[in-house]
Structures are given as C-alpha cells and as structure tokens.
C-alpha cells in the first residue's frame, strides 16, 4: 500500500514538472488590437504551435470563437456551426499545416468588435473526429477597433516645384485589409504613368502607395493636385495639395528686342552696302560710256560758248558812240570850254541848243537812255552814258 502511494505521488510530481513543458507547446501569435473600417474588411494575422508537431492540414481543425462564449463560433470548417451574423463573412486565409491561422472578416459591422480567439484541434484521419489534443488560446485574443470614417491619404512631396523639371509626389494610405487594397487615383493624367505598390508594415497594418511623376508647366501654378483613396465597401477619402510652381527665369523681354534691333541694323547695313555698290557701278558705267570728267566739262564748256556770249563792255561803248555819230549835226553838243578843247567840226559857229544836264547831286549818276537807244539791243550798259557837268 505504501508503494502504491509513492508511485501516485511520483506520477503527480512528474505531471507537475512536465506540464509546463507540454504547455509551452501550445502557443499562438496574434495581434491583440487592430483597426477595422466599417463596411470594409479586416485581416487578422495569426500563427500557432501545438503538441502534435508538424501535421498536415487534414489532421488539424481551426476555429475562431467569441472569448466570452466559446460556442459562439465566427468561423468553423462546418458552416452550420457559425453564427448567423458571420455566415459568409469569414474565412481562413492561412494553411493550418503551416501553422498559419490568419482570419479575414469582410463587410465589417459596428458590433464586430470581439474579442475573438483561436482554437486548434487535432483530429483522427479515420473518422475526422477531434482527439483529446485541443487547445483554445483564450489568453491571446484579438479585439477590433471600429472606425466609421476611412483614414486620409498622406502626400509625400518635394518642397520645390520647378517649371520644366520632373516632379514626383507619392500618395500613401494605411489599411488593415491586404486582400482588398484601397484604390488610389489622381485628378491628373500623366504620360509618365503611375507606380503602385503595397507593403506590410507589421502588426496587422499595410500601406498602399501610388507614385505620380509629371513635368509641371507655368499653367500648373496654383493648381490643385488631389489623391483619392477608395476602400473596400466604397468608402473614400482624399488629400489635396496646391502646386506653387517656381517659374524659370525668362529673358524673352530682353532677348527678343535685342535680336530684333540687331536684325534691323544688319538689314539696314546690307541695304546700304547694296545701294553703294549699285550706284558705284552706275557711276563707273557712266564714266566708261562718256569718257573722263574733263571731257564732259570740255563738252559742257563748248556747249555754253556755242550759245553765244553777250556784248562786251568795249563793244557796248562803240555801239553807243556810233549811234551818237549818226545823229543830226544840229544836235551835236560842244563839251569843251577852254581853247584846248576845240571842236574841229566846221559847223561849230552855228548856235546850238544847250541841253542842260542834271547835276550829279540832284539825280543819280546813272541815266537811262532807253528812249533814244531802244534799237532792239538786248543788253546796254547805261553806266557809260552818265555825263557830269553843265555846258
């Protein structure tokens, strides 16, 4: 009897010592808190370990249930064992044979907050009935944080927007549903295209990014660039930035007038050169045709002389005295008063009328004899007809 008691005590002691070792074999790794957008979906990452070692998925059964009531299953391989409120909205994404117990919940409701726990069971291959090896991880459950409004995208952009230089802006948004990633769209079309990629940032959160590259122009100054995120369930959010394009220095207001001025000056110089050459050539042609300048002047001089010069001064005097000599003798005038000035004319004794000549002081020195000498001559020098003194 004493031996039996000792054996029982030894077995209990062994069970106590070994229970932590076996207990350490049942582990689960699950995110305890995760955001869930109402009407969208959520994916709960989950991994586990069990005492059966590496087993195929057919030897394992995974169940997700409510923590408060283990019979309220939100997921089971048997759809009849799922609560009506979750039927068609849950599925297991991972393979149990790979120790992956990731759960997806779609069409999130306001009351789908949990907490929810994972349970694993080992089943027999023959009848697919669970064995005694099963464990519920009620100490490591997930609780959903319900979000009514979707998160807004974040715009990552360079500080400067320079005209004519490529500009790249990235739109990113956080979400918890990698099976239905948000769709990011821009209000601007670009020929360079848009690059989209996704990444896991751990703890049940994912990030979707859309990178837009374009070349801003002057017309883009003060324009709006908007990125819109559309989540599963058709909820949307957007973020907008204003582009302040730094314009490239434009020297057209200096270059254009300068170029125009240089062009006009060059055109004027070319015209002057052309006209100079043209007239120089014309002068050379005239010189070669008419001879030298001296010949032309000689011909001009001969042409003037052929027209006939007017009567010279001495010829005019001779003409005047010849007219006086043809006058009647009674009209002859004796201009002498002294014996040295004796008229040789034999008719000197005859009385002659003494015409009176005006004094130089009373009348001008020149006296017009046009009445007596108007015999058709065009030119008469009347200065030679002035006579001073009295008879």
ABEGO torsion letter per residue (X at the ends): XAAAAAAAAAAAAAAAAAAAAAAAABBBBBBABBBBBBGBBBBBBBBBBBAAEBBBAAABBBBBBBAABAABBABBABAAABBAAABGABBBABBAAAGBABBBBBGBBAAAAOBBBBBBBBBBAAAGBBBABBBBBAABBBBBBBBABBBBBBBBBBABBBBGBBBBBBBBBBBABAABBBBBBBABBBAAEBBBBBBBAEGGBBBBBBBBBBBBBAAABGBBBBBBBBBBGGBBBBBBBBBBBBBBBBAAAAAAAAAAAAAAAAAAAAAAAAAAAAAAAAAAAAAAAAEBAAAAAAAAAAAAAAAEBBBBAAAAAAAAAAAAAABBAAABBBABABAABBBABAAAABBBBBBBBBBAAABBABBBAAAAABAGBABBBAAAABBBEBX
